[in-house]
Structure formats: C-alpha cells, structure tokens
Amino acid sequence: MGYVVIPPVRNADNTQYFLALFSLHTAIGFLAIRYAGNALNTRPLLLWTVFLASRFFIFPMLPWLSDDVYGYLWHGTLTINGWNCYVYPANAPEVAFLRNPLYDLLAYKTHPAIYPPVAEICIALGSWIGSLFSDTWQSALFGWKFVLFLAESVGFWLLLKTQKHVKFFSPSLYLLLPLPVVEIMGQAHNDGLLIAPLGGMMYILSRFWNNRTVKWEWITGALIGAMALIKLIPVVMILPFVRLKTSLRQKAILFISLGITSLTVSLIFFYDSRAISNFIEILQFYNHTQFNSPLLQLIRSILEAVHVPNWWLVAPTVISVFRLSVILMIGLVLKPQSYRGFSAQLLGIVTAATLISPKVHPWYFVPLLFLNSMVGWRWLAYGAQAMMLSYAMYAVVPASELFIVENVVWIGVICAALWEYRTSKVEF
C-alpha cells in the first residue's frame, strides 16, 4: 500500500522514497521466504490470499517510474478505432483527431508500436474494457491492469496445479518478492501477460513429462508462439524441446504449431508492408535508448579502445552474436533427464537471452522469477530485486544513468550465480 501513497510524479525525492520502500519490502520478502516460505508453499488457500491481497492493494498505483504504459494505451486507442498501431505513429496527421490528454504523456510520438501482436491485442482489450466506463486514459489504464491481473491469475492457478507432479515447488520465491507485483500491477508492464502461457507450458510439461503426445506438442508450440508474440525473447524456449526424447514427427509438429500460431496472429497487423518495416526499425532504435546494460557499456569501451570504426553501432551486434552462442550452448548441448533439470534449462536459456542484451529492464525478470518457482535459484531472486536499483537514474538531478551502481549490481549478480553454481550444484 505504501507504493500507492507515493505521488505519481517522477522526481528525485519520490524516486528515493520508492527505492527505500522497495528495499524494505525486499528485506521483508526474503525474511518471509526464509522463515515461512516452506509452510506457505503447501497451503494453496494462503497462497491465493497473499496473491490476491497484494495485487488488490497495489492496483490503484499510477505508473510513474516508466512511460511505457502510456504508449500501450495509445496503441490500444488506435487499435480499437481501427487504425494499425504499427503503421501510424502518434504524431501521424491521419490520427490527429484521436489525440487526447494521453497524447501529451507519450515519450515517443514519432515512433509506431514496438510490442509484438499478441501484446497489442491484449492492450486493445484493456483499452476497450476501460472505454466501457469512461473515455479517460485512467479508465483505460485500469482496464489494462484488469487484463494483466487475469493473465497473472491464470498463470498462478496453473502453477499451483503443477504441485502434484513435481518434487521442487516454491511459488513463494515469486509471490513474496516485490518486483513482480510492483512491475505488473503497479507499473503495468506487459511482461505480466507472459505468466498465463508460461504457466500453461509448465503445467503441461509437469503433467505429461513422461507421456508427450502430438496433442501436447501442438499445444506447447502454440504457447511458445503466443509468448514470442508478447515478447520476442521466449522464442528461444523452442531449443530445449528439440533435445527431448521425442519422435521427429513430434518435433515437426512443435515447429509447425509455433509457425502457424505466429503467422496467423501476426497477419492481424502485418498485412501491410509498412507495418513490418516500421516494426524492424523501431526494434533497432530501441537499442539506443536508456537503461543500457553494463555488458553493452563494457563492449563499447573495448571497441573504442581498439579503434573499431562505428564502435557504438558495432557493440549491439557483438552482443547478439555472443548471446546466440550462449543460447545454442544451453539449448542444444545440455540434455537434462528430469523435469526440474529441464525447467532449469528453460530458465537458463531465457535468462541468458535476457541478460546478454544491450538493454536490461527490471520488469524483464518477472517471467524469470515465475519459472524459478520450479527451479529455486537464489541468485536470480536476489539479482532481480537488485536490478530495481537501475531506477536510481531518476533519483539524481539531472536524471542520468548511474553506471557505477549498475556495474556493482551486475558484478554482484554474477558472483552470486557462480557461488551458487559451485556450492549447491545447480541442476541442468
């Protein structure tokens, strides 16, 4: 409830209050996990009570640490009015008649939508729900938050259904940490949409681990396709399935299902070549905005030191090649024999795709923490909360990225991961 009390104005004082409150919340969360986590994990009714209460109390929070949600709501406004959000940026004269107070809150008026089609469909649904009550952007926001709440609730329900079929089960690692509830119900980031299909995939894997049929391969492919159309990164989850002991027919069905799902939904928006071109361009632009990862900073420094031409443009390509190499190694080389090992492989491959990136936002960790309920990596739980310190860029005047803080956080996360790997024999 403390997050709701902070005035929704981004300035140094409010950001400092937020970071202090979040740090306190994190400390309480870790204490709760340590002393009550195991008891909580075995009580579904109590799990649901904590889940619903925490989401309910933070629901009124207005997003102010990130401008993303205003872009969401504008895209939703375009879509429900019949305009392709991938073709028309906010400042396009064709859609000038739709401008309202929301338009003034947009960070990028000259760029079209950057989020994949399923995300845009869900955003439009939230805007439509909000329009049933009023035509204000605040109403659209709470309609969108309701969609996020439904997605997370469905995913959480599916997560709890896996308990009968797995040996390791710790939803408290997700439920008692502040990052998921703050970033989904508080800041309304669309990563919360991933929880529903991710929960479905985890349940199918646990329920039919030793009896995978063509039907379940088809559903799994569709779920991965849906996740990739919310955020592009989850498409890498397809690689570990290639290594499972299934027939060539089942592997083919998995890829066909993924392809058909992706193509069918994409055609809702990408029937226009301008939409495809704009989407590719906006992805490239995104790599040059704020929240640059320390890895990108390091590679840029090295390339500049050795006098590589256009080093600031070459660095993201270097990261992409390195990321692809790590993804292939985790996805194709390792061959886990248990459900938890396979879950660890999935988590490892998505974590690599998330962290080895030009840009790493705190809300990217929401699906990682959810999947971690089946794996139990402590370093990831600690590191995700520490990544919230990147918001410290707004705690100084003038606002600027605090690279020293971000580097310290990253070094700490890497050291914690290596320590846990050596001491607890992290399962793959």
N, C-alpha and C positions, 0 to 999 in steps of 0.2 A: 504493500500500500504506500510505502514511502516514495516509490518512483512516481506515483500519480501526483504527489504533493509538490514535487519539483516543478517550477514554472516551465512551460514548454517553449523556452527561448534559449537558443544556443549562444551561450557566452561563457567566459572563463569561470565565473562563480558557480553557475548552475552545473557546469561540467565537473568541477571539483566536488560539488555536493554529490553528484551522481557517482563518481568514481569512489568516493568514500563510502557511500551506501552500498555500492556493489561489492566493495572489498569486505565490508561487514557481512553482507549476505553470503558471500563466498565462504568466509570463515565458518559461519553457522552451518552452511551446507555441508562442508567437509566434516565438521564435528557430528552432524546428524548421520552422515553416511557411515562414519566410523563406529558410532555407538548405537545407532538404531537402524542402519541400513538393512542388515540381515533380517531383522524382525519385520521391517516394512515390506521386504520383498515377498514374504509369504502370506501377506494379508491383502488380497485384491480390493476389498472394500475400503481399507485405509489408503491404499494406493490411489484409488479413484477419488477419495475425499481430498487428498493433498493435491492431486492433479486439477480437479475442478475448482477448488478454493483458490489456488494460486492463479489460475487463469482468470477467474472471475474478478479478483481484486485488482489485477493489473489491466484489465480490459479497458477502463476509461482513460488510460495513459495516451496522451497525444505524442506522436513521434516528433522528436526534435533533434536527436543526435545524427540523423541521416535524412537526406532529402529524397531517398528512393521512393517512398510511398506516394509522394505527390506525382511522380512520374507514372507509377502504377495507375493511380486514379484518373489521370488524364488519358492514358491509353484506354482505360475502361470506358471513359466518356466517349471517346472516338468510336470504339467498337460497338457499343450499344446504340450509337446513332448511325451505324452503317458505314463508317469510314475505316480504311485499313491503316492500323497504327504503325505498320512497317513502311508505309508509303508516305504518309503525311506527318511531318514534324509539327510541333505545337505552333510554330510561327508561320506555318503554311497559310497563305491567304484563303485557300479553299475552306479551311475550318475555323476561320476567324470568328464566325458567328457563334461558335461554341465556347468562346472564351468567357471565363468567369473568375471569381477570386482565386480559384485553384491555379489558374494560369500564372499568376504573379508569384506563386511559390515554387515554380519549376526551376530546377538547377540548369537544365539543358533544353532550351526551347528550340534549338536548331537541329536537334537530332531525333530520329524516329525511335521506335521501340527497340530495346536490346534483349528483352527476355523472350525465350522460346514460346511456341504457340500454346501449349497446354497452360503455361503460366498466364498468358494473356487471356485465354478463355475463362480461367478461374477469376482473374481480376475483373473481367467484364461482368461475370456473375455477381461478384461482390458489389460492383457499382450499380447493377440493376436492382439488387436487394435494397441497397441504400436509397435508390430513387423511389422505392415504394413508400417511403416515409417523408422524404423531402428532397429538394434539388440542391442541397448544400454539399460541399465536399466532406464536411464532418459526417454527414449521414452515409455518404459513400464509403468513408473510412471504416465506419463500424459495420457496414455490410461486408466489406472486405475482411475485417477481423473475424466476422462470423464464419466466413468461408475457411479462413485459416484454422479457427477453432474446430470446425467439423473435420478438416483434414487431419489435424493432430489427434483428435479424439478417436477417429477411426484407426489411425496408426497405433495409438496407445492400446486400444482394445485388442488389435491383432497381436501386438507384442505380448500382452498378458496371456493370450491363448497359446503362446509357444511354451509356456512354463511346463506343461505336461510332457513335452518332448525333448527337453534339453537338460543337461547337467548343470550348466552355469547360467544363472538368471539373476540379473541385478538391475532392474529398472530404476532403482534409487540413484544409480550413477547418472541417470538422465533427469529424473524428477526433482532431485534435491539440489541440483546445481542451478544457479541463477541465469546463466547465459541463454538457455532455450526459451524460458518464459519471457525474459526481457526482450529478446530479439524477435520472437514470434508475436506474442500477444501485446508486447509493449511497443516495439519499433515497427511491427507489422511487415517484416521482411518475408519475401515469398518462398524462402527456403523451407518454411513450415509446410508447404504443400507436399514436399518430398516424403513427409512422415507417413502418409497413407499408403502409397505404393511400396515404400520401403518396408513398412510393417507387413504388407501382404506378401512380399517376397520372402521375408524372414520366416513368416508362418508356414508358407508352402515348403520352404527348404527344411524346416524342422519336422513338419508333419510327414513329408514324403521323402525324407533323406535317402532311405533305402529302397524306395519304390517310385522312382521318377518315370512317369509315362509321357507319351506325346502330348497329352492334355496339359500336364503341368509345365512342360517345356514351352508350350504355346502361351500359357498364361504368364510364365516368367518372362518370356521375351517381350510380351506386351507391357508388363510392369516396368521393365528396364527402359523400354521405349518411352513410356509415359514420364519416367523420371528424367530422361535425357531431354524431353520436351518441356521440362520445368527448369532444369539447369543442365547445361551440356555435360558437365563433369561425370555424372553417374553412368554414362555410356560405357566407361571403362570397366564396369562390373561384368560385362559380357565375357571378358577374357578368362576369368577363373572357371566359368561354366564349360569352356572348351576343354579344360583338363579333367572334367569329371568323367567317371567311367560310364559313359552313355554311348548309344549307337550313333553312327554317322547320321542316320535319319533324324534322331532326336536333336543332334547339334544343328542340322539343317533347319529343322522346324523352329528352333530358338532364334536363329538369324532371320528367317523369313518373317516370323512374328514381329521381331524388332523392326524390320524394314517396313512391313505393311503398316504397323501402328504409326511409325514416324512419318511415312509418306502420306497416309490418309489424313492425319490431323494437320500436317504442315500445309496441305493444299487449301485449307480454310483461309490461310493468309498468303501463302506463297504462290498463288496462281498468277501473280503479277511479277514480272522480272525485276521491276523496280524494288519490290519488297526484298527479294533475295540480295540484290546489290546493296541496298541500304543496310541490311542486317549484317553483311560481311564487313562493311565499312565501319559500322558502329562498334563491332567487336574489336577491330583494330584500334579505334580511337580510345576504347576503354583502357587499354594498356598504358595510356599516357596520363591517366587521371591520378588522384591522390590514393593513399594507402598502398604505396609501393612496398613490396616485400623486401626484407633485408637481403635475401638472395639476389634480387634484381640489383639492389644497390652495390653488392659485392661484385657481381659480374660486370656491371658498368664501370666500376673503379678499375678492375683488372684490364678491361678492354681499352679504357682511356690511357692507362699507364703504358700499355704496349703499342699505343698509337694506331688502334684499329679505326679505319675510316667509318664515320657514322656510328660510333660505338653505342650511342644512346638508342639507336634503332636496331642494332645487331643483338643487343643483350636479350630482349624477349625471345628471339629466335634460338639463341643458345639455351635459354631455359626450356623452351619447348622440346628441343632435341634431348636434353638431359632428362626431362620429365618422361618423355616417351620411352627412353631406355629403362628407367626405373619401373615404369608401369609394365612393360613387357617382361622384365625380370620377375616381378612379383606375380604377375598373372599367368605366365607360361612355364616358368621354371619350377615353382613350388607346386607340390601335389599333396595337399592335406588329405588325411584319411578320416577325419571326424567332422561333425557339424561345427563344433567350436573352432576347429582349425580352419575350416572353410570360411566361417564368419570372420576370423582373424585375417584371412587372405583378402576377403572383400574389403574389410576395414582398412587394411594396409594399402591396397591399391587405390582406394578413394582418398585416403589421407595423403598419399604421395601426389596424386593428381591435384589435391587442394593446396598443399604446402609448397610444392615445387612449381611455383607460379609467379608471374610478375606482380600479382596483386593478391593479398590475403585479407579478407574482411572477417571480423569476429563472427558474423552470422553464418559464415560458411561451415562452422563447426557444429551447427545444430544437427544435421543428419549423421555426422560422425559420432556425436555423443549418443544418439539414439541407437545406432548399430553397436556401439560399445557396450550396450546392455547385455549383449550376448558374448562379449569378449573380456571386458574388465580391465582395460589398460588404464592404470592410474596416471601415467604421464600425460595421456591425452585429456583426461579430466582436468588435471592441473593446468596444462598448457592452454586449453580452450578458455578457461577463466582469465588467465594471464593476458591473452590476446586482447581482452577488452581494454587493456591499458593503451592500445593504439588510439582510443578516443581522447587520450591526453593531448592530442594535437589541438583540440578545442579549449584546453584548459589554460592556454597561454595567450598572450596578446602581443603581436597579432597571431592568429591561428597559423600553425605550421607543424609539419610532421617532425616528431621528436625521434630522430633516427637512433639516438643513443638508447632511449627507452626500448624501442622496438628490437634493436640488436641484442640487448640484455635479455629480453623476453625470449627471443629465438634461441640464443645460446643456452638459456636455462631449460627450455623445452627439449632441445637436442640432448643435453646432458642427462635429463630425467629419462628420456626414452632409452638411451644407451644403458643407463644404470638398471632400469627395469628389465631390459632385454638380457643383461648379464646375470642378474640376481634371481629373477623369477622364471626364467626360461619361457619367454613369451611364445605362445603357441601359434604355429602356422600350419 
